Amino acid sequence: MNNNKKNVKAQSAMEYLMTYGWAILIIAVVLGALFSLGVFSSSNLLGTSCIGYSGYECQNPLLHSGTFTATVGQSTGTSWTTTNLVLMQYGGGTPTQASFNSFGTNTITCPPYIVSGGLASGQSTTFSTVNALTGAATCSALSTLASSVGSTISGTIWAEYTSGGTFGLISQVATINIKAT
């Protein structure tokens, strides 16, 4: 009788191990398949986003065939009579007024997107560029930075504007993370 109890316990233990062993094996195979498909790749986790800072908006970002496009707006309560927008890749530092200036001796190497007529508070515009500042005075073509479909670019959109007679005010407008399509 004692021997019979041991056999029942041993059988129960084996059934337990077999049942959960198969379940663990199936989970391991599924995880392996997902890993080989690249589901857990960090580049796949980075989605396309354009997040405006307080008082600014950024919507509908797109990087296609080397051209970045987004809808950018401001609601700071003041109207901007002149507005220049640039895209700066992360690690590029902070743009200076000379980075935006296309007049006189300070010729910019990365032409800004000029918003004709400025940008009033509560207004937005479609910002489009084929270049990104990679340093305060260096520029690269976005087609070079995003050399293939699926490659990513991260950075910030900066604005230089005139408001209330003060020229050359510079503000960060939005942070972008975008995949080339």
CORQUI-V243266 format. One record per pair of residues at least 6 apart in sequence whose ideal C-beta (glycine too) atoms are under 7 Angstrom apart, sorted by sequence separation. I is the first residue (numbers start at 0). GAP is how many residues later the second one is. D is the distance in Angstrom with one decimal. If there is no record, write none. Layout:
I:GAP:D  I:GAP:D
This chain:
33:6:6.7  37:6:6.0  51:6:4.2  73:6:6.9  101:6:5.0  118:6:6.2  132:6:5.9  133:6:5.0  162:6:6.0  50:7:6.6  61:7:4.9  87:7:5.9  100:7:6.2  145:7:5.5  49:8:3.8  97:8:4.4  99:8:6.5  130:8:5.0  131:8:6.0  144:8:5.6  159:8:6.3  160:8:5.5  49:9:6.6  60:9:4.4  85:9:6.1  98:9:6.3  101:9:6.5  130:9:6.9  159:9:6.9  59:10:6.1  114:10:5.2  130:10:5.9  131:10:5.6  159:10:5.1  49:11:3.9  58:11:6.9  59:11:5.1  129:11:6.2  130:11:6.4  57:12:5.6  58:12:4.5  99:12:5.3  129:12:5.6  157:12:6.3  158:12:5.3  47:13:5.9  71:13:6.4  85:13:6.9  131:13:6.0  57:14:5.5  85:14:6.7  112:14:5.2  157:14:5.9  158:14:5.1  56:15:7.0  112:15:6.4  157:15:6.5  56:16:4.3  83:16:4.8  112:16:5.3  155:16:5.3  156:16:4.5  55:17:6.9  156:17:4.6  55:18:5.3  155:18:6.8  54:19:6.3  67:19:5.8  155:19:5.5  156:19:6.5  49:20:5.3  54:20:5.8  54:21:4.3  109:21:4.8  154:21:5.8  153:22:6.7  109:23:5.1  131:23:6.4  153:23:4.9  85:24:6.5  151:25:6.7  152:25:5.6  85:26:4.9  151:26:6.7  84:27:6.0  151:27:5.2  83:28:3.7  84:28:4.4  108:28:5.9  83:29:6.9  108:29:6.5  109:29:3.1  149:29:5.9  150:29:5.1  83:30:5.6  84:30:6.7  108:30:4.6  126:30:6.9  149:30:6.6  148:31:5.6  82:32:3.9  147:32:6.9  148:32:6.1  98:34:6.4  145:34:3.7  82:35:5.2  81:36:5.6  82:36:4.5  80:37:4.5  98:37:5.5  79:38:4.7  94:38:6.0  98:38:6.3  78:39:6.4  79:39:4.6  95:40:5.6  78:41:4.4  91:41:5.3  94:41:5.9  78:42:5.8  84:42:5.0  86:42:5.5  91:42:5.0  92:42:6.2  77:43:5.9  88:43:4.9  91:43:5.2  92:43:5.2  76:44:5.3  87:44:6.5  88:44:6.9  73:45:5.8  75:45:5.8  86:45:4.6  87:45:4.2  88:45:5.1  74:46:5.4  73:47:6.3  74:47:5.1  85:47:5.6  72:50:6.0  72:51:2.8  71:52:6.3  72:52:7.0  70:53:5.4  71:53:6.1  70:55:5.6  71:55:4.5  88:56:6.6  68:57:6.4  69:57:5.3  68:58:7.0  68:59:4.6  67:60:6.9  99:60:4.0  66:61:6.3  67:61:5.4  66:63:5.3  94:63:5.2  96:63:6.6  65:64:5.7  88:64:6.3  89:64:4.8  89:65:5.1  88:66:4.3  56:67:6.2  87:67:5.2  86:68:5.9  87:68:5.4  86:70:5.7  87:70:5.8  96:71:4.4  84:72:6.2  85:72:5.3  96:73:6.8  67:74:5.7  84:74:5.4  65:75:6.3  66:75:6.8  83:75:7.0  94:75:6.6  65:76:4.8  82:76:6.1  83:76:4.6  65:77:2.9  82:78:4.7  62:79:6.7  81:79:6.2  65:80:6.8  81:80:4.4  79:81:3.8  80:81:4.8  79:82:6.5  80:82:7.0  62:83:5.7  79:83:5.4  78:84:6.9  71:85:6.2  77:85:4.8  77:86:6.5  62:90:6.4  57:99:6.6  71:101:5.9  71:102:6.8  45:106:5.6  42:109:6.3  57:115:6.6  60:115:5.8  62:115:4.7  57:116:3.6  62:116:7.0  55:117:4.6  60:117:5.2  62:117:4.8  63:117:4.9  55:118:6.0  62:118:6.6  52:119:5.7  52:120:6.5  51:121:6.5  52:121:6.5  51:122:4.5  50:123:6.0  49:124:5.4  50:124:5.0  49:126:4.9  48:127:7.0  48:128:5.1  47:129:6.7  46:130:7.0  47:130:4.9  45:131:5.6  47:131:5.5
